[in-house]
Amino acid sequence: MNRNEIAHIIIEIRKDAERHIIGAFDSITLIVKKIMNSPDEDKRQVIDFLFSEIETNEYNLSFVGLDIVEELQLKEAGDVIYKSYNSIVNGRDSVQWKQACIRVLLLLQYQAPLKFYLNHIDDIKNDENGRTLYFRTSILLCKLYPEKGLEILSDFYVEWLAGDKLTLDSRDFFSRILFAFFFKFQKDYTTELVFRTQNKNKKAGENLKIALVTFLKSEMMFEYKREFVDEKIKAIEAI
């Protein structure tokens, strides 16, 4: 297949998904299934095309390329994404592009210098509308640089919980994000985060314990086994 044929197939799958109100996320699943069911030669051509799109955005499919790389966990794409982080091509929104690159690089555990990731996180922190994005990215940093990621997260909780700046709904919101990531990591850093936060500020640490345990006891945890949840609650309350 040539580049035009590959682009046409991907675009048509996305259009079909939109017509059936499946959505962009599920269209990625459909594209991935098609790739995985293709002969090895075609599969390699599609992957090479996606890497090229990440660099050039020739067919306006670079974000799709990142999503597919994430879904397939194509670690070989790390160098391409890293080099394309600052690339402004074909009208690609630089802010959204950089955040998407950082997300995928961290999920791939790409060994970029810590300063590279921290510079991006600092940029988000200075954006008054970027609190949630800052929090999510700091969690992802724990996959690669857990010491720094936990330091940033504990500082976040000290800032927002020592002075009771977060509403109860906001506490649930951030707890949901935290568990959604930590429970999928090879190591769950929840208790270590509570411990660090408590060491920095006792009130913030106690408020964090209350927020996390309250969420774990809520109906939002229905998808997890009770024994698993009870074990997490016991570990947090023991700190």
C-alpha positions in Angstrom: 0.0 0.0 0.0 1.2 3.5 -0.7 0.8 6.5 1.6 -2.4 7.8 -0.1 -4.1 4.4 0.2 -3.2 4.1 3.9 -4.4 7.6 4.7 -7.7 7.0 2.8 -8.3 3.8 4.8 -7.8 5.5 8.1 -9.9 8.5 7.1 -12.7 6.3 6.0 -12.7 4.3 9.2 -12.9 7.5 11.2 -15.8 8.9 9.0 -17.7 5.6 9.4 -17.2 5.8 13.1 -18.6 9.3 13.2 -21.6 8.3 11.0 -22.4 5.5 13.5 -21.8 7.8 16.5 -19.1 5.5 17.7 -16.7 8.4 18.3 -13.0 9.1 17.8 -11.8 6.9 20.6 -13.5 3.8 19.3 -12.4 4.6 15.7 -8.8 4.1 17.1 -9.8 0.7 18.3 -11.1 -0.2 14.8 -8.0 1.1 13.1 -5.8 -0.9 15.5 -7.8 -4.1 14.8 -7.3 -3.6 11.1 -3.6 -3.1 11.5 -3.2 -6.1 13.7 -5.2 -8.3 11.3 -3.1 -7.2 8.3 -0.2 -9.1 6.8 3.2 -8.3 8.3 4.3 -6.3 5.3 1.2 -4.1 5.3 1.4 -3.7 9.1 4.9 -2.4 8.8 3.9 0.0 6.0 1.0 1.4 8.1 3.3 1.9 11.2 5.9 3.6 9.0 3.1 5.9 7.7 2.0 6.8 11.2 5.5 7.6 12.2 5.9 9.8 9.2 2.5 11.5 10.0 3.7 12.3 13.5 6.7 14.1 12.0 4.9 15.9 9.1 1.1 15.8 9.7 0.8 15.7 5.9 -2.7 14.1 6.0 -3.7 15.8 9.3 -3.5 12.4 11.1 -0.6 13.0 13.5 -2.9 12.9 16.6 -4.4 9.7 15.3 -0.8 8.4 14.9 -0.1 9.2 18.6 -3.3 7.5 19.7 -2.5 4.3 17.8 1.1 4.3 19.1 -0.3 4.6 22.6 -2.8 1.8 22.0 -0.2 -0.5 20.5 2.5 0.6 23.0 5.0 1.0 20.1 8.0 2.0 22.1 10.0 2.3 18.9 8.0 5.5 18.2 9.6 7.2 21.2 12.5 8.9 19.3 10.1 10.1 16.5 7.7 11.6 19.0 10.5 13.2 21.1 12.0 14.9 18.0 8.5 16.1 16.9 7.6 17.6 20.2 8.5 21.1 19.1 7.5 20.6 15.4 4.9 23.1 14.2 3.6 21.7 10.9 0.5 21.9 8.8 -1.5 24.0 11.2 -1.0 21.6 14.1 -2.0 23.2 17.4 1.3 23.4 19.3 -0.2 23.4 22.9 -2.4 20.3 22.3 0.4 18.6 20.3 3.0 19.0 23.0 0.6 17.7 25.7 -0.3 14.7 23.6 3.4 14.0 22.9 4.2 14.2 26.6 1.3 11.9 27.5 2.3 9.2 25.1 6.1 9.5 25.9 5.4 9.0 29.6 3.0 6.1 28.9 5.7 4.5 26.7 8.2 5.3 29.6 10.5 7.0 27.1 13.8 7.9 28.7 13.9 11.6 27.8 15.9 13.8 30.2 13.9 14.6 33.4 14.3 18.4 32.6 12.4 17.9 29.3 9.4 16.6 31.2 9.7 19.1 34.1 9.9 22.1 31.7 6.6 21.0 30.2 5.0 20.4 33.6 6.1 23.9 34.7 4.5 25.4 31.6 1.2 23.7 32.5 1.4 24.8 36.1 1.7 28.5 35.1 -1.6 28.1 33.1 -4.5 29.0 35.4 -6.8 26.7 33.5 -4.3 23.8 33.5 -4.7 22.4 37.0 -6.2 19.0 36.0 -3.7 18.6 33.1 -0.9 19.4 35.5 -2.2 16.8 38.0 -2.6 14.1 35.3 0.9 14.7 33.8 2.5 14.6 37.2 0.9 11.2 37.9 2.2 9.9 34.6 5.7 11.2 35.5 5.6 8.6 38.3 5.9 5.8 35.8 9.3 7.1 34.7 10.6 9.3 37.5 8.6 8.3 40.6 10.6 10.3 43.1 10.0 13.6 41.2 6.5 12.7 40.3 5.6 12.0 44.0 7.3 15.2 45.0 5.2 17.3 42.6 2.0 15.5 43.6 2.6 15.9 47.3 3.3 19.6 46.8 0.1 19.9 44.8 -1.9 18.4 47.7 -0.2 20.5 50.3 -1.1 23.6 48.3 -4.7 22.7 47.8 -5.5 20.7 51.0 -3.6 22.5 53.7 -5.8 25.5 53.2 -9.0 23.6 52.3 -9.0 25.0 48.8 -10.6 22.0 47.2 -14.3 21.4 47.4 -15.6 17.9 48.3 -16.5 17.3 44.7 -13.0 18.4 43.5 -11.4 16.0 46.1 -13.5 13.1 44.6 -12.6 14.2 41.1 -8.8 14.2 41.8 -9.1 10.9 43.8 -10.8 9.3 40.8 -8.0 10.4 38.4 -5.3 9.3 40.9 -6.6 5.8 41.4 -7.4 5.4 37.6 -3.7 5.7 36.9 -2.1 4.3 40.1 -4.1 1.1 40.0 -2.8 0.4 36.5 0.8 1.0 37.3 3.2 -1.8 38.2 3.5 -0.2 41.6 0.7 1.6 43.4 2.2 4.8 44.9 -0.9 5.8 46.9 0.4 5.2 50.4 3.8 6.7 49.6 2.1 9.8 48.3 0.0 10.1 51.5 3.1 9.6 53.6 5.1 12.3 51.8 2.2 14.7 51.9 1.7 14.2 55.6 5.4 14.7 56.2 5.3 18.1 54.5 2.0 19.3 56.1 0.1 17.3 58.7 -3.3 18.9 57.9 -2.9 18.3 54.1 -1.9 14.7 54.8 -4.9 14.0 57.0 -7.2 15.7 54.5 -5.7 13.6 51.7 -6.3 10.4 53.7 -9.9 11.4 54.3 -10.5 12.2 50.7 -8.9 9.0 49.4 -10.7 6.7 51.9 -14.0 8.5 51.3 -13.7 7.9 47.6 -12.6 4.2 48.1 -15.8 3.6 50.1 -18.0 5.2 47.5 -20.0 3.5 44.8 -17.5 4.7 42.3 -15.3 1.7 43.2 -17.9 -0.8 42.2 -15.8 -2.3 39.4 -13.1 -3.4 41.9 -13.3 -6.4 44.2 -14.2 -5.5 47.7 -11.1 -7.3 49.1 -8.9 -5.2 46.9 -10.5 -1.9 48.0 -10.5 -2.9 51.7 -6.8 -3.6 51.5 -6.2 -0.2 50.0 -8.3 1.5 52.7 -6.5 -0.4 55.5 -3.0 0.6 54.1 -4.0 4.3 53.9 -5.6 4.4 57.3 -2.4 2.8 58.8 -0.3 5.8 57.9 
